[in-house]
Amino acid sequence: MSEHVIIHQAAGVLTLTLNRPDKKNALTDAMYGALSDAMEAAQGDAAVRVVVIRGNGDMFCAGNDLGDFLAAAGRGGSTEANVHRFIRLLGSYHKPLVAGVQGRAVGIGTTMLLHCDQVVLAEDALLTTPFVGLGLVPEAASSVLLPKLVGHQQAFAMLALGQAMDAQAAQAAGLASMVVPNAGLDEAVAKVAAGIAALPPGAVQATKALMRDSEAIDAVILRESKVFGERLQSAEAREAFTAFMEKRAPDFSQF
């Protein structure tokens, strides 16, 4: 269990809180493992009716920890890492998922929201998916789910161009169920989760299953994962990561 994931269960609600605020809740392999373990356990626990994902501090999630990225590259972009386990869980999860987001949500911090059944955004929320700028490709089935939700043009702007989407635009595009003042985020998320937990759980889960083609989503996740692993080994990705570590702009003119 990672010290950087706080797990709390009460009144049918399992809350998983990313607790690495000094690193803007950037996700490590250990954090992905803790999230996956808790979510898998919750699947078979009748006492859990809804799972909530939160982030401590002023930022929901900065995406993947760069150190883990580099380590994965050294392993040849292994698909055995807990990140892939977590992503596949998101795509196939039976129980309802709720997210409460404040500040920046980067990479997986945004793409995980596509698998949540209710997303509550604070007014300062800003969603970004800067995969291409790192020489990579989208993950978590976002290459299909995001265009389906917001259209090709807006999805390309986010996934390829790395353009950000603010809270109001995200709600208008269907990426969030509501936008609330920052000070009211905790209360709003708790109210949404409690409302779901009070419903008949079997009917909720059956409805969610009817609304999502989990097999098709998993096929996209696996296809993305293969290309992502290949891109992680690419010269473009090495240049992007090296430039980041050296605090300079990457130079892709050589490719």
LUMDONU-318326 format. One record per residue (C-alpha): residue in one letter; x negated, y negated, z negated. Coordinates in Angstrom, 3 decimals, decimal comma. Example, Ala and Ser with C-alpha at 12.3 -4.5 7.8 and 13.67 -1.06 7.14 Angstrom:
<atoms>
+---+----------+----------+----------+
! r !        u !        v !        w !
+---+----------+----------+----------+
! A !  -12,300 !    4,500 !   -7,800 !
! S !  -13,670 !    1,060 !   -7,140 !
+---+----------+----------+----------+
</atoms>
This chain:
<atoms>
+---+----------+----------+----------+
! r !        u !        v !        w !
+---+----------+----------+----------+
! M !    0,000 !    0,000 !    0,000 !
! S !   -1,363 !   -3,417 !    0,931 !
! E !   -1,487 !   -6,169 !   -1,681 !
! H !   -0,581 !   -8,511 !    1,150 !
! V !    2,963 !   -7,151 !    1,523 !
! I !    5,399 !   -7,700 !   -1,354 !
! I !    8,221 !   -5,163 !   -1,514 !
! H !   11,399 !   -5,936 !   -3,430 !
! Q !   14,677 !   -4,042 !   -3,473 !
! A !   17,942 !   -5,174 !   -5,036 !
! A !   21,668 !   -4,903 !   -4,300 !
! G !   21,170 !   -2,928 !   -1,094 !
! V !   18,590 !   -5,347 !    0,333 !
! L !   14,938 !   -4,395 !    0,874 !
! T !   12,799 !   -7,513 !    1,296 !
! L !    9,328 !   -7,222 !    2,816 !
! T !    7,323 !  -10,412 !    2,348 !
! L !    4,054 !  -11,089 !    4,148 !
! N !    1,815 !  -12,366 !    1,372 !
! R !   -1,397 !  -13,631 !    2,888 !
! P !   -0,679 !  -17,367 !    2,959 !
! D !   -4,368 !  -18,344 !    2,871 !
! K !   -4,685 !  -16,636 !    6,280 !
! K !   -1,268 !  -17,866 !    7,476 !
! N !    0,061 !  -14,320 !    7,029 !
! A !   -2,034 !  -12,962 !    9,898 !
! L !   -1,333 !   -9,237 !    9,991 !
! T !   -4,034 !   -6,654 !    9,316 !
! D !   -3,839 !   -2,946 !   10,031 !
! A !   -3,273 !   -2,328 !    6,294 !
! M !   -0,328 !   -4,765 !    6,305 !
! Y !    1,191 !   -3,044 !    9,321 !
! G !    0,776 !    0,244 !    7,473 !
! A !    2,523 !   -1,076 !    4,363 !
! L !    5,388 !   -2,511 !    6,418 !
! S !    5,777 !    0,749 !    8,329 !
! D !    5,684 !    2,889 !    5,190 !
! A !    8,364 !    0,771 !    3,520 !
! M !   10,587 !    0,703 !    6,595 !
! E !   10,298 !    4,448 !    7,146 !
! A !   11,176 !    5,128 !    3,504 !
! A !   14,159 !    2,784 !    3,762 !
! Q !   15,544 !    4,681 !    6,757 !
! G !   16,265 !    7,671 !    4,521 !
! D !   17,277 !    5,709 !    1,423 !
! A !   21,037 !    5,261 !    1,155 !
! A !   20,478 !    2,502 !   -1,420 !
! V !   18,958 !    0,309 !    1,322 !
! R !   21,573 !   -1,197 !    3,618 !
! V !   19,546 !   -3,996 !    5,210 !
! V !   15,855 !   -4,879 !    5,545 !
! V !   14,673 !   -8,494 !    5,386 !
! I !   11,280 !   -9,735 !    6,624 !
! R !    9,882 !  -12,962 !    5,185 !
! G !    6,546 !  -14,778 !    4,960 !
! N !    5,063 !  -16,585 !    1,967 !
! G !    3,683 !  -20,103 !    2,287 !
! D !    4,282 !  -22,691 !    4,976 !
! M !    3,919 !  -20,307 !    7,925 !
! F !    5,881 !  -17,158 !    8,709 !
! C !    3,156 !  -15,262 !   10,560 !
! A !    0,056 !  -16,190 !   12,559 !
! G !    0,171 !  -12,953 !   14,539 !
! N !   -2,551 !  -10,342 !   14,476 !
! D !   -5,703 !  -10,832 !   12,436 !
! L !   -8,496 !  -11,514 !   14,921 !
! G !  -10,940 !   -9,310 !   13,011 !
! D !   -8,621 !   -6,348 !   13,433 !
! F !   -8,262 !   -7,208 !   17,116 !
! L !  -12,014 !   -7,046 !   17,562 !
! A !  -12,204 !   -3,807 !   15,590 !
! A !   -9,506 !   -2,311 !   17,827 !
! A !  -11,499 !   -3,366 !   20,874 !
! G !  -14,479 !   -1,549 !   19,407 !
! R !  -12,339 !    1,582 !   19,077 !
! G !  -11,352 !    1,320 !   22,703 !
! G !   -8,006 !   -0,334 !   21,997 !
! S !   -6,740 !    2,725 !   20,115 !
! T !   -2,970 !    3,175 !   20,134 !
! E !   -3,192 !    4,974 !   16,771 !
! A !   -3,388 !    1,712 !   14,837 !
! N !   -0,538 !    0,898 !   12,476 !
! V !    0,475 !   -2,049 !   14,652 !
! H !    1,819 !    0,367 !   17,257 !
! R !    3,599 !    2,370 !   14,579 !
! F !    5,273 !   -0,812 !   13,327 !
! I !    6,263 !   -1,969 !   16,796 !
! R !    7,824 !    1,383 !   17,695 !
! L !    9,724 !    1,327 !   14,406 !
! L !   11,140 !   -2,083 !   15,297 !
! G !   12,384 !   -0,741 !   18,600 !
! S !   14,085 !    2,323 !   17,121 !
! Y !   15,157 !    1,080 !   13,697 !
! H !   18,616 !    2,253 !   12,643 !
! K !   19,345 !   -0,131 !    9,808 !
! P !   20,000 !   -3,852 !   10,297 !
! L !   16,993 !   -6,164 !   10,237 !
! V !   17,069 !   -9,795 !    9,134 !
! A !   14,246 !  -12,339 !    9,355 !
! G !   13,831 !  -15,692 !    7,647 !
! V !   11,256 !  -17,865 !    9,405 !
! Q !    9,547 !  -21,090 !    8,376 !
! G !    6,693 !  -22,833 !   10,160 !
! R !    4,783 !  -21,107 !   12,934 !
! A !    5,640 !  -17,633 !   14,198 !
! V !    2,846 !  -16,533 !   16,537 !
! G !    2,616 !  -13,437 !   18,735 !
! I !    4,118 !  -10,497 !   16,857 !
! G !    5,562 !  -13,107 !   14,488 !
! T !    7,866 !  -14,075 !   17,346 !
! T !    8,279 !  -10,786 !   19,223 !
! M !    9,449 !   -8,945 !   16,093 !
! L !   12,374 !  -11,382 !   15,963 !
! L !   13,694 !   -9,878 !   19,207 !
! H !   14,424 !   -6,705 !   17,226 !
! C !   16,146 !   -8,427 !   14,326 !
! D !   19,924 !   -8,424 !   14,139 !
! Q !   20,051 !  -11,817 !   12,436 !
! V !   17,317 !  -14,464 !   12,488 !
! V !   17,508 !  -17,522 !   10,248 !
! L !   15,097 !  -20,317 !   11,168 !
! A !   13,989 !  -23,235 !    9,032 !
! E !   14,077 !  -26,581 !   10,809 !
! D !   10,279 !  -26,615 !   11,168 !
! A !   10,067 !  -23,161 !   12,781 !
! L !    7,976 !  -22,992 !   15,966 !
! L !    7,807 !  -19,804 !   18,043 !
! T !    4,797 !  -19,052 !   20,259 !
! T !    3,543 !  -16,012 !   22,193 !
! P !    0,008 !  -16,857 !   23,385 !
! F !   -0,891 !  -13,441 !   24,794 !
! V !   -2,154 !  -14,405 !   28,264 !
! G !   -4,448 !  -17,081 !   26,856 !
! L !   -6,225 !  -14,288 !   24,978 !
! G !   -6,533 !  -12,188 !   28,134 !
! L !   -3,762 !   -9,881 !   26,898 !
! V !   -0,157 !   -9,025 !   27,743 !
! P !    3,099 !   -9,143 !   25,754 !
! E !    4,057 !   -6,383 !   23,297 !
! A !    7,040 !   -5,113 !   21,273 !
! A !    9,107 !   -4,833 !   24,485 !
! S !    9,113 !   -8,629 !   24,736 !
! S !    8,265 !   -8,417 !   28,447 !
! V !   11,820 !   -7,132 !   28,967 !
! L !   13,783 !   -8,342 !   25,927 !
! L !   12,765 !  -12,000 !   26,125 !
! P !   13,605 !  -12,529 !   29,851 !
! K !   16,905 !  -10,730 !   29,279 !
! L !   17,716 !  -13,148 !   26,470 !
! V !   16,430 !  -16,488 !   27,750 !
! G !   15,917 !  -15,923 !   31,488 !
! H !   12,764 !  -15,408 !   33,529 !
! Q !   11,681 !  -19,052 !   33,714 !
! Q !   11,785 !  -19,709 !   29,974 !
! A !   10,308 !  -16,300 !   29,180 !
! F !    7,423 !  -16,870 !   31,592 !
! A !    6,780 !  -20,268 !   30,025 !
! M !    6,478 !  -18,612 !   26,619 !
! L !    4,796 !  -15,293 !   27,468 !
! A !    2,432 !  -16,428 !   30,245 !
! L !    1,976 !  -20,166 !   29,677 !
! G !    2,065 !  -19,954 !   25,894 !
! Q !    4,617 !  -22,752 !   25,547 !
! A !    6,204 !  -23,109 !   22,118 !
! M !    9,927 !  -23,050 !   21,341 !
! D !   11,248 !  -25,030 !   18,404 !
! A !   14,040 !  -23,971 !   16,066 !
! Q !   16,884 !  -25,805 !   17,777 !
! A !   15,895 !  -24,532 !   21,230 !
! A !   15,532 !  -20,992 !   19,845 !
! Q !   19,054 !  -21,080 !   18,433 !
! A !   20,435 !  -22,465 !   21,686 !
! A !   18,647 !  -19,700 !   23,630 !
! G !   20,073 !  -16,974 !   21,402 !
! L !   16,834 !  -16,170 !   19,559 !
! A !   18,307 !  -17,166 !   16,195 !
! S !   21,682 !  -17,035 !   14,516 !
! M !   21,257 !  -20,280 !   12,595 !
! V !   18,883 !  -23,134 !   11,750 !
! V !   18,843 !  -24,498 !    8,203 !
! P !   16,848 !  -27,103 !    6,271 !
! N !   13,589 !  -25,687 !    4,917 !
! A !   14,798 !  -26,064 !    1,354 !
! G !   17,848 !  -23,939 !    2,137 !
! L !   16,101 !  -21,058 !    3,912 !
! D !   15,921 !  -18,682 !    0,933 !
! E !   19,596 !  -19,136 !    0,111 !
! A !   20,696 !  -18,760 !    3,730 !
! V !   18,713 !  -15,548 !    4,262 !
! A !   19,986 !  -14,081 !    0,995 !
! K !   23,577 !  -14,871 !    1,975 !
! V !   23,213 !  -13,260 !    5,401 !
! A !   21,594 !  -10,138 !    3,935 !
! A !   24,196 !   -9,822 !    1,175 !
! G !   26,986 !  -10,126 !    3,722 !
! I !   25,555 !   -7,266 !    5,781 !
! A !   24,905 !   -5,141 !    2,683 !
! A !   28,578 !   -5,462 !    1,698 !
! L !   29,795 !   -3,915 !    4,967 !
! P !   30,346 !   -0,168 !    5,564 !
! P !   26,763 !    0,980 !    6,303 !
! G !   27,670 !    3,776 !    8,703 !
! A !   29,769 !    1,461 !   10,849 !
! V !   27,036 !   -1,188 !   10,860 !
! Q !   24,384 !    1,283 !   11,956 !
! A !   26,642 !    2,854 !   14,583 !
! T !   27,431 !   -0,584 !   15,994 !
! K !   23,749 !   -1,492 !   16,163 !
! A !   22,994 !    1,803 !   17,935 !
! L !   25,679 !    1,100 !   20,528 !
! M !   24,244 !   -2,365 !   21,174 !
! R !   20,665 !   -1,207 !   21,828 !
! D !   19,132 !    1,386 !   24,157 !
! S !   16,353 !    2,539 !   21,829 !
! E !   14,934 !    5,039 !   24,307 !
! A !   14,599 !    2,409 !   27,024 !
! I !   13,035 !   -0,037 !   24,561 !
! D !   10,532 !    2,576 !   23,416 !
! A !    9,570 !    3,321 !   27,027 !
! V !    8,798 !   -0,375 !   27,557 !
! I !    6,809 !   -0,512 !   24,309 !
! L !    4,683 !    2,449 !   25,395 !
! R !    4,102 !    0,940 !   28,844 !
! E !    3,089 !   -2,392 !   27,327 !
! S !    0,848 !   -0,653 !   24,800 !
! K !   -1,103 !    1,108 !   27,531 !
! V !   -1,716 !   -2,119 !   29,433 !
! F !   -2,419 !   -4,016 !   26,196 !
! G !   -5,136 !   -1,507 !   25,282 !
! E !   -6,688 !   -1,864 !   28,711 !
! R !   -6,576 !   -5,650 !   28,496 !
! L !   -8,170 !   -5,559 !   25,052 !
! Q !  -11,209 !   -4,005 !   26,730 !
! S !  -11,302 !   -6,541 !   29,560 !
! A !  -13,970 !   -9,168 !   30,182 !
! E !  -11,253 !  -11,812 !   30,056 !
! A !  -10,261 !  -10,787 !   26,533 !
! R !  -13,918 !  -10,699 !   25,425 !
! E !  -14,388 !  -14,241 !   26,713 !
! A !  -11,198 !  -15,412 !   24,959 !
! F !  -12,177 !  -13,859 !   21,618 !
! T !  -15,778 !  -15,038 !   21,857 !
! A !  -14,626 !  -18,566 !   22,617 !
! F !  -12,284 !  -18,456 !   19,635 !
! M !  -15,058 !  -17,338 !   17,301 !
! E !  -17,416 !  -19,973 !   18,729 !
! K !  -14,717 !  -22,655 !   18,428 !
! R !  -14,848 !  -23,622 !   22,102 !
! A !  -12,491 !  -23,538 !   25,052 !
! P !  -12,619 !  -20,255 !   26,998 !
! D !  -13,964 !  -20,325 !   30,546 !
! F !  -11,991 !  -18,070 !   32,870 !
! S !  -13,407 !  -19,580 !   36,072 !
! Q !  -15,832 !  -16,674 !   36,437 !
! F !  -13,021 !  -14,172 !   36,935 !
+---+----------+----------+----------+
</atoms>
